[in-house]
Amino acid sequence: MNKPETIEQAQTVIDLVAVAEDLNKAEYTHSFARGWLEALLFEGLIDKNSHDRLLAEATASVEKIREAVRRSHYLQGAVQISVKDRLDRDPE
């Protein structure tokens, strides 16, 4: 259980979540990583503590990307409202 190679392979998959190019890829990779971690735990290849730590890391990575997307959408909406307000006041 918890062979270094197994943990290293799992960590590689977890790292892919953090470097995903967009939210869809991050969520897909997170789902893949979660399933893989569940399988490793079920098969007794990693213990519960390693499983929980790796899953928490993957989840934190995807949440960070979700938050960045939410902030981006919020800022885009704020800019659109600002432009609309300016156009309403000064139609030239």
N, C-alpha and C positions, 0 to 999 in steps of 0.2 A: 504494500500500500504506500502511496505517496512517493513513488519512485521519482527521482529528479527529472528524468526524461518525460514522464507523464505530466508533471507540473509545468515543465518548460513548454511542452506542446500546448497545454491548456492556456498558459500565459500568452503564447503567440496568438492564439485565437482571440483572447480577451483584448490584446493590444490592437487587433484589427477593428474593434468597435470604436476605439478612440480616434483612429485615423480615417474613419469612413468619410467619404466625400460629401455625403448629404444625409438627411435624416432617414430616408428610406433604407439606405444601405446600412446605416448604424442600427436601425431597428431589426433589419433582417439578420445582421451579423450577431446582434445581441440574442436574438431568438435561437440562432444556430449554436452559439456559445452556451446558452442556458441548457439546451437539449443535450449537448455534449457533456456538460458538467453533470447533469442528472444521470446520464448513462455511466459516466466514470464512477459516480457515487454508488449507483445501483450495483455495478459490477465489483465494487470493493477496491477500485484502483486508486481512489482518493478518499480521505476521511471527511467527515462532516465539516470540520473546521476549515480545511482547505477549500472545500466546495463553497462554503458560505463566504469566505474571503474573496475567492475568485469571482463568484457571482456578484458580490457587492461592488467589486471593482468594475465589472462589465456594466452593471446597472448605473453606477455613478458616471461612467463615460457616456452612455446613451442619454442620461438625464442632462448632462452638460450640453450635449448637442441640441436636445429638445429646448432647453432654456435659451440657447443662442438663437434658435429659429424663432421662438416666441418674441424675444427682444427685437430681432430683425423685423418681424411682422408688425410689432408695436411701433417701431421707429418709422417704418414705411407708411403706416396708417397716420401717424402724427404729421409726417411730411405732406401727405395727400390732403389732410385737413387744413394744414397751414396754407398750402397753395390754393385750395378752394376758397378759404376765407379771404385771402389776398385778392383773388379774382373777383369775388363778390363785392369787395370794397372798391376795387380799382379795375374796372373791366377793360382798360386799355391794354 
